[in-house]
């Protein structure tokens, strides 16, 4: 069956995301690339936590089931976390006979609030057509439970680095620091490194936050951008010389680094196995200390031309890999094998 025919089989599908667009960039890129009719953000604002709004998740579950009952898609993708979104989609699939695919981010495996109860998550994963994960480590967890895993580290967009969407940022070396105020981001170490690099300008993303005041006096070469709309964020990433995207957690893919790769911007990221494997060229891998970050940035600045050429080559390779992986994934989702056979396949890596 040609890929165009297989893709048509899932094109009328829906992608469910319980969160604002900023929390579902990977899912949006995936849904767009697969040609899904709708990527539905069912919480398009920053809602308060459960302590302040205990009816938030029941309300989202009702909206999910109502949307799916009205659209009647035969294939549903759902972003996890939260796992409650997956349960709502699984309930619709059980009632309608639709297939569903879980796009599981690393947080779905790392926080207790999303992993409990394990017995229920195991049952839901087995009933899913597949679970998309970013790392073979998480794929092993899924297949050990008797479910199907597909490793999808990233979905390269193919956006060219050069073009009209670039701003002149002035003299010096400019770095974009992808910051979301997540506890796994070593922002304090980045600021310490910036103090030792006055020749570089650091553009730090993220909403203005009370935690900014706790950081004390900022180095003169650090600028917090505040929240940026998608087009401004993309333009800034295209305009800087390199992108800094760090995490203190192992087995955690960095979406910001994936976006930098799509724009062929050299990357500074953390020295974890997953990130070394995927960002294997055009990237400086550092430990999450001020000294490690500082020395990594200096190394990148010294050999910048070589890193720029390498990241462009890596981008081409990752796009080719995604084209192959996407065809295999579409084949699995659009034409599932007979009962029992899917378990023997285990997954796609």
C-alpha distance (Angstrom), angle and dihedral (degrees) to the residues before:
residue distance angle dihedral
X1 . . .
X2 3.86 . .
X3 3.81 116.5 .
X4 3.81 90.7 -117.6
X5 3.81 89.3 59.1
X6 3.79 92.8 46.2
X7 3.79 91.5 48.0
X8 3.80 89.9 51.4
X9 3.81 87.6 58.1
X10 3.81 91.4 63.8
X11 3.81 99.8 28.7
X12 3.79 92.8 96.8
X13 3.77 90.0 56.6
X14 3.80 126.9 116.4
X15 3.80 129.6 -133.5
X16 3.82 113.1 -145.5
X17 3.82 119.5 -154.4
X18 3.80 124.0 175.0
X19 3.76 98.1 -154.0
X20 3.80 145.5 50.0
X21 3.82 121.1 -65.3
X22 3.80 92.1 -98.9
X23 3.81 88.5 64.0
X24 3.80 94.4 49.6
X25 3.80 107.0 46.8
X26 3.80 94.3 124.5
X27 3.80 91.1 49.0
X28 3.80 91.7 48.1
X29 3.82 91.7 52.3
X30 3.80 90.8 47.0
X31 3.80 94.5 47.1
X32 3.79 92.2 46.5
X33 3.80 92.9 48.0
X34 3.81 91.4 51.0
X35 3.80 90.5 48.3
X36 3.82 96.5 -121.3
X37 3.77 114.4 177.0
X38 3.79 94.2 -128.4
X39 3.79 140.6 17.9
X40 3.79 101.9 -165.5
X41 3.81 120.0 -157.6
X42 3.77 102.8 -166.8
X43 3.80 95.4 -175.5
X44 3.77 104.8 43.2
X45 3.79 95.0 172.2
X46 3.81 136.3 55.0
X47 3.76 99.0 -89.5
X48 3.81 122.2 -163.0
X49 3.79 120.7 -104.4
X50 3.78 125.8 -90.0
X51 3.80 92.3 -93.2
X52 3.81 89.4 64.6
X53 3.81 96.8 32.9
X54 3.83 110.9 26.5
X55 3.81 91.5 170.9
X56 3.80 93.9 57.8
X57 3.80 97.6 100.1
X58 3.82 96.7 40.2
X59 3.81 87.7 51.4
X60 3.82 91.9 49.9
X61 3.81 91.1 46.9
X62 3.79 90.1 54.0
X63 3.81 91.7 47.9
X64 3.81 90.0 49.3
X65 3.80 95.5 51.5
X66 3.80 91.5 43.2
X67 3.82 92.1 51.4
X68 3.79 93.4 47.7
X69 3.81 93.1 45.2
X70 3.80 89.3 53.7
X71 3.83 96.0 44.7
X72 3.83 96.8 36.2
X73 3.83 95.1 -157.7
X74 3.80 117.2 -172.6
X75 3.82 91.4 -146.6
X76 3.80 125.3 39.5
X77 3.80 126.5 -173.4
X78 3.79 116.9 -161.4
X79 3.78 130.4 -171.4
X80 3.80 118.4 -130.7
X81 2.98 129.6 -125.2
X82 2.89 114.2 79.3
X83 3.77 95.6 56.7
X84 3.79 90.0 -161.4
X85 3.81 87.4 70.6
X86 3.80 88.5 55.9
X87 3.80 91.2 49.9
X88 3.82 90.9 52.0
X89 3.82 91.7 50.8
X90 3.82 90.9 45.3
X91 3.81 89.2 53.7
X92 3.80 90.7 52.6
X93 3.82 90.6 47.8
X94 3.80 91.6 50.6
X95 3.81 91.1 52.6
X96 3.81 97.9 41.3
X97 3.80 104.2 32.0
X98 3.80 91.3 -121.3
X99 3.80 122.0 147.7
X100 3.79 119.9 -120.4
X101 3.79 135.0 -161.6
X102 3.81 123.9 -157.5
X103 3.81 117.8 -142.8
X104 3.81 97.7 -157.4
X105 3.78 116.8 -166.0
X106 3.80 118.7 -158.1
X107 3.81 91.9 -101.9
X108 3.80 88.6 66.1
X109 3.81 88.6 68.5
X110 3.81 99.7 36.3
X111 3.80 106.9 52.7
X112 3.78 121.1 68.7
X113 3.80 92.6 -141.4
X114 3.82 89.0 65.9
X115 3.81 99.6 38.6
X116 3.82 97.5 56.2
X117 2.93 132.4 126.6
X118 3.79 89.1 28.1
X119 3.81 94.1 -171.0
X120 3.82 91.2 59.0
X121 3.80 94.4 45.9
X122 3.81 89.0 50.0
X123 3.81 92.0 53.8
X124 3.81 92.3 46.9
X125 3.83 92.3 48.9
X126 3.82 90.8 51.7
X127 3.79 91.0 52.6
X128 3.80 93.1 49.2
X129 3.79 118.1 94.4
X130 3.80 87.3 -129.0
X131 3.78 143.4 -25.1
X132 3.80 116.5 -131.9
X133 3.81 113.7 -144.4
X134 3.79 133.8 176.9
X135 3.81 98.7 -136.3
X136 3.83 137.1 41.1
X137 3.81 86.2 -129.2
X138 3.81 91.1 66.7
X139 3.81 90.6 40.2
X140 3.79 87.4 60.8
X141 3.80 90.0 54.8
X142 3.80 91.3 51.7
X143 3.81 97.0 45.9
X144 3.82 90.8 46.0
X145 3.81 86.0 62.5
X146 3.80 90.3 54.6
X147 3.81 95.1 -104.7
X148 3.81 132.9 121.2
X149 3.81 119.9 -99.0
X150 3.79 128.7 -169.5
X151 3.79 117.2 -167.9
X152 3.81 110.4 -137.3
X153 3.81 108.5 165.9
X154 3.80 93.4 175.3
X155 3.79 144.4 -13.8
X156 3.82 105.7 -133.1
X157 3.78 111.6 -146.0
X158 3.78 98.0 -155.4
X159 3.80 92.2 -131.2
X160 3.79 111.0 159.8
X161 3.78 117.9 -123.5
X162 3.80 95.2 -139.4
X163 3.76 124.6 64.8
X164 3.78 145.3 78.9
X165 3.81 95.6 -48.3
X166 3.81 94.1 82.8
X167 3.78 129.4 102.4
X168 3.78 127.4 -152.3
X169 3.81 104.9 -114.5
X170 3.79 97.3 -177.6
X171 3.76 133.6 -114.2
X172 3.77 124.0 -26.6
X173 3.78 134.4 41.9
X174 3.80 113.9 -51.1
X175 3.81 125.1 -154.2
X176 3.78 129.1 -172.2
X177 3.82 111.7 -146.6
X178 3.81 109.9 -158.9
X179 3.81 104.3 -142.5
X180 3.80 128.5 170.1
X181 3.82 98.1 164.0
X182 3.79 89.2 -108.0
X183 3.83 112.5 158.4
X184 3.82 91.3 -123.1
X185 3.81 92.8 61.7
X186 3.84 112.2 96.0
X187 3.79 94.0 -144.5
X188 3.81 95.7 153.1
X189 3.81 89.9 56.7
X190 3.82 89.9 50.6
X191 3.81 91.1 53.1
X192 3.80 91.1 49.1
X193 3.79 89.4 51.6
X194 3.80 90.8 48.5
X195 3.81 90.3 56.9
X196 3.82 88.2 61.2
X197 3.81 93.2 48.3
X198 3.83 107.0 59.7
X199 3.82 89.7 157.7
X200 3.82 90.2 66.8
X201 3.81 129.4 68.5
X202 3.81 118.2 -140.8
X203 3.82 118.4 -152.9
X204 3.82 106.4 -166.7
X205 3.80 117.9 -164.1
X206 3.79 127.9 -151.3
X207 3.76 137.9 89.8
X208 3.77 119.0 -66.2
X209 3.77 102.3 -91.8
X210 3.79 138.3 -176.3
X211 3.80 86.9 -119.0
X212 3.79 87.8 68.2
X213 3.80 89.7 70.3
X214 3.81 90.0 53.5
X215 3.80 90.3 59.9
X216 3.79 90.5 71.8
X217 3.79 124.7 -150.9
X218 3.79 109.5 4.2
X219 3.79 122.1 -141.2
X220 3.80 112.2 -100.2
X221 3.82 91.3 -116.1
X222 3.83 94.2 58.1
X223 3.80 120.8 93.1
X224 3.81 124.4 -179.0
X225 3.79 108.9 -146.8
X226 3.79 97.3 -163.0
X227 3.79 118.4 -143.0
X228 3.81 111.1 -22.8
X229 3.82 124.9 -158.2
X230 3.79 112.5 -120.5
X231 3.80 95.4 -99.7
X232 3.82 93.2 49.9
X233 3.80 91.6 45.6
X234 3.82 91.1 51.0
X235 3.79 92.2 47.0
X236 3.80 92.2 50.2
X237 3.80 91.2 49.2
X238 3.81 89.8 51.3
X239 3.80 90.6 49.4
X240 3.81 102.2 50.5
X241 3.79 125.0 83.2
X242 3.82 95.5 -126.9
X243 3.80 143.0 -3.2
X244 3.81 127.2 -125.2
X245 3.80 114.8 -153.3
X246 3.82 117.3 164.5
X247 3.80 139.7 172.5
X248 3.77 135.2 -179.1
X249 3.83 91.3 -152.2
X250 3.78 122.9 89.6
X251 3.84 120.8 -133.0
X252 3.82 90.6 28.7
X253 3.80 118.8 131.9
X254 3.80 114.9 -145.2
X255 3.78 112.3 -132.0
X256 3.78 91.5 -168.0
X257 3.80 90.3 56.5
X258 3.81 89.3 49.3
X259 3.80 89.7 53.9
X260 3.81 90.1 48.6
X261 3.81 89.9 52.0
X262 3.80 90.8 52.0
X263 3.81 88.1 54.8
X264 3.82 92.9 42.8
X265 3.80 92.9 -119.3
X266 3.84 115.3 152.0
X267 3.80 112.6 -110.1
X268 3.80 138.6 -139.7
X269 3.78 109.0 -162.1
X270 3.79 140.6 153.7
X271 3.78 123.5 -72.9
X272 3.81 100.1 -111.2
X273 3.80 125.4 134.8
X274 3.81 95.5 -115.3
X275 3.81 92.3 50.6
X276 3.81 93.4 44.0
X277 3.79 89.8 51.5
X278 3.80 98.9 47.6
X279 3.81 99.2 33.6
X280 3.77 92.6 43.8
X281 3.81 98.2 148.3
X282 3.77 137.0 32.0
X283 3.80 87.8 26.5
X284 3.79 136.7 105.6
X285 3.80 112.6 -146.9
X286 3.79 113.5 -154.0
X287 3.77 139.8 176.5
X288 3.78 113.4 -109.9
X289 3.80 97.2 -104.7
X290 3.78 127.5 108.2
X291 3.81 90.2 -114.4
X292 3.79 93.4 49.1
X293 3.80 93.1 48.1
X294 3.81 92.8 45.6
X295 3.80 93.7 49.0
X296 3.81 91.7 45.4
X297 3.80 92.2 53.0
X298 3.79 91.1 48.1
X299 3.80 90.2 51.2
X300 3.78 90.5 51.2
X301 3.80 92.4 48.2
X302 3.81 92.1 49.2
X303 3.82 94.2 50.7
X304 3.80 97.9 28.6
X305 3.81 98.2 137.0
X306 3.81 91.7 54.3
X307 3.82 92.8 48.1
X308 3.81 91.5 48.4
X309 3.80 92.2 52.6
X310 3.81 91.8 45.8
X311 3.80 95.6 50.8
X312 3.82 90.1 51.2
X313 3.82 90.1 53.4
X314 3.79 91.6 46.7
X315 3.79 90.8 50.7
X316 3.81 91.1 56.6
X317 3.80 91.7 49.3
X318 3.80 93.6 48.3
X319 3.82 91.7 50.2
X320 3.82 90.1 52.5
X321 3.81 90.5 48.2
X322 3.79 91.5 50.2
X323 3.81 91.9 50.7
X324 3.81 89.3 56.5
X325 3.80 94.7 43.0
X326 3.79 92.8 46.4
X327 3.82 92.0 54.9
X328 3.81 90.8 51.4
X329 3.80 91.5 46.6
X330 3.80 93.0 49.5
X331 3.79 89.9 49.2
X332 3.81 91.0 53.5
X333 3.79 94.6 46.3
X334 3.82 98.7 40.8
X335 3.80 97.9 41.6
X336 3.80 108.7 27.6
X337 3.82 115.2 -170.2
X338 3.78 125.5 -116.0
X339 3.81 117.4 -67.4
X340 3.77 109.7 -74.3
X341 3.79 95.9 20.6
X342 3.79 92.9 83.4
X343 3.78 90.1 60.7
X344 3.79 92.4 54.9
X345 3.79 91.0 54.1
X346 3.77 90.6 59.3
X347 3.77 95.7 -170.3
X348 3.78 148.1 -57.9
X349 3.79 119.8 -82.5
